[in-house]
Amino acid sequence: LDHATNSVGVDLGHVGVLVLDEADRLLELGFEEQIKELGSSLPSRRQTMLFSATFGPRVEALVALSLRRPVRVRASADAAAGGVAKRLTQDFVRLRSDDEREATLV
């Protein structure tokens, strides 16, 4: 944030989209003031997308501060309280070596 707001070569005046991913974790890690400062440094006419696994009081306060006409999208009402949406399929692939990992990513 310091580089973005205090560097001559960085112009935040043309930012059209602000994405706050894992907003609940950002707040848990103590970045509330930095998020607020970043928001006030950007043009007021921008799109802000805030993603969070949980929507506790601190996230709700951040929503009220940084979003106009927010729309809440949920995977499923059944997914509330840490559950998994009924039609969501979760898989994982176990890679045993770096060579496998590189080949799989390609």
C-alpha positions in Angstrom: 0.0 0.0 0.0 2.9 2.4 0.8 4.4 1.9 -2.7 1.0 2.3 -4.4 0.1 5.6 -2.6 3.6 7.1 -2.3 5.3 6.2 -5.6 5.5 8.7 -8.4 5.1 6.0 -11.1 1.9 4.6 -9.6 -1.4 6.3 -10.4 -4.5 4.8 -8.6 -6.8 7.4 -10.2 -7.7 5.0 -13.1 -8.4 1.9 -11.1 -11.8 0.6 -12.1 -12.0 -2.6 -10.1 -11.0 -3.4 -6.5 -11.0 -7.1 -5.5 -10.9 -8.0 -1.9 -10.5 -11.8 -1.7 -10.5 -13.6 1.6 -11.8 -10.4 3.3 -12.4 -12.3 6.6 -8.8 -13.4 6.7 -7.5 -9.9 5.8 -9.4 -8.6 8.8 -8.2 -11.4 11.0 -4.6 -10.6 10.1 -5.0 -6.9 11.1 -5.3 -5.2 7.7 -8.5 -3.3 8.4 -6.9 0.1 8.3 -5.0 -0.6 5.2 -8.1 -1.8 3.4 -9.9 1.4 4.4 -6.9 3.5 3.3 -6.7 1.7 0.0 -10.4 2.2 -0.6 -10.2 5.9 0.1 -7.2 6.2 -2.2 -9.1 4.8 -5.2 -11.7 6.6 -7.4 -15.2 6.4 -5.8 -16.6 5.3 -9.2 -15.2 1.8 -9.3 -16.5 -1.7 -8.9 -15.6 -3.4 -5.7 -15.8 -7.2 -5.3 -15.5 -8.6 -1.8 -15.1 -12.3 -1.3 -15.3 -14.0 2.1 -15.9 -17.5 3.4 -17.7 -15.9 6.4 -19.7 -12.8 6.9 -19.3 -11.8 10.5 -19.8 -8.4 12.0 -16.4 -7.0 10.9 -16.9 -8.2 7.3 -20.4 -6.7 7.3 -19.0 -3.4 8.6 -16.5 -3.5 5.7 -19.3 -4.2 3.2 -21.2 -1.2 4.6 -18.2 1.0 4.3 -16.9 0.0 0.9 -19.8 -1.2 -1.2 -22.8 0.6 -2.7 -25.8 -1.5 -3.5 -24.0 -4.8 -2.6 -25.3 -8.1 -4.0 -24.6 -11.2 -2.0 -24.0 -14.5 -3.8 -23.9 -17.8 -2.0 -23.0 -21.2 -3.3 -26.1 -22.6 -1.5 -28.2 -21.7 1.5 -27.3 -25.2 2.7 -23.7 -24.2 2.7 -24.3 -21.9 5.6 -22.5 -22.7 8.9 -19.6 -24.4 7.2 -21.5 -27.0 5.3 -20.9 -27.9 1.7 -23.4 -27.2 -1.1 -25.3 -30.3 -2.0 -24.3 -30.3 -5.7 -20.7 -29.3 -5.2 -18.2 -32.0 -6.0 -14.8 -31.7 -4.3 -11.8 -33.6 -5.6 -8.0 -33.5 -5.2 -5.0 -34.8 -7.0 -2.1 -36.0 -5.0 1.3 -35.3 -6.6 4.3 -37.1 -5.2 7.1 -35.2 -6.9 7.9 -31.8 -8.3 8.2 -33.4 -11.8 4.6 -34.6 -11.6 3.4 -31.2 -10.3 5.0 -29.4 -13.2 3.7 -31.8 -15.8 0.2 -31.7 -14.3 0.2 -27.8 -14.4 1.2 -27.8 -18.0 
